[in-house]
Structure formats: C-alpha cells, structure tokens
Amino acid sequence: MTPLKMLTADEKLAEIRRLYFRATKRTIRDDLARALDLLKSMHSEEERARATVYMEGLAQMRSDWARQSEKAKRPRN
C-alpha cells in the first residue's frame, strides 16, 4: 500500500482549478464537494483567498445547471 501524498497549497489550488475547468452538469456535485474538501484543508486565509474565484465559479455552475434542470421538469401550459 502506497502512502498518501500530502498536497502543498499550490497543488491544492491547481486541483481546484482543474475541477473548475473540467466540471460538467453530471459531475458538478462531486467536483464541488472535492473542491470544498481541498479548500477546508488549506491552512491560511491567503491560500483560501486564491481559490475564491474557482469556488464561486463552481457554485455558480451548480446553481445555473440546477435551475436549468428545474425548468426542464416543469410542465408547459
């Protein structure tokens, strides 16, 4: 069994950025959950501040896609 590698702040930010750019409607919930876990593991406010734009973007994508799904489920009159 290989030991888990502890990620640096830059590696965590890079992973959040990767999640942001590769997120799809199907994966957004898991991507956002993973990004939140990475964000929580960052030790300083400075580190977390660098990830803010990606976190806000992921949250906005989730919101937009959820809204689209709700519209698609509504019956048309």
Protein Blocks (a to p, Z undefined) as FASTA:
>chain_A
ZZdddddfklmmmmmmmmmmmpcfklmmmmmmmmmmmmmmpmbfklmmmmmmmmmmmmmm
mmmmmmmmmmmmpccZZ
